[in-house]
Amino acid sequence: MIVTVARVAHPDRFVEVFRTVGMTKRREHGCRVARVYVDPDDAHRMWSVFDWDEEDYEGFLADPEIPAIARQLSLQAPPVHAVAVVELDA
């Protein structure tokens, strides 16, 4: 799992790009599932959760088309990776 947090100027625009152009590009790079959550304390902060292998994710980030897609997402700053503190079976 990969989790990122991003502050966006236009939440609706972020979701639209995430579910169209972003989905296509993520699939190309092996992402199995992606979810977006809106922070309950800030409607402009989006949490994205990906079922993605780290190697495939790194390939996605290196794709030359990603900067243009990122600009379409209305990001106010680059996404920040949330680091897991612990992983348990249940």
Order of alpha helices (4+ residues) and beta strands (2+ residues): beta-alpha-alpha-beta-beta-alpha-alpha-beta
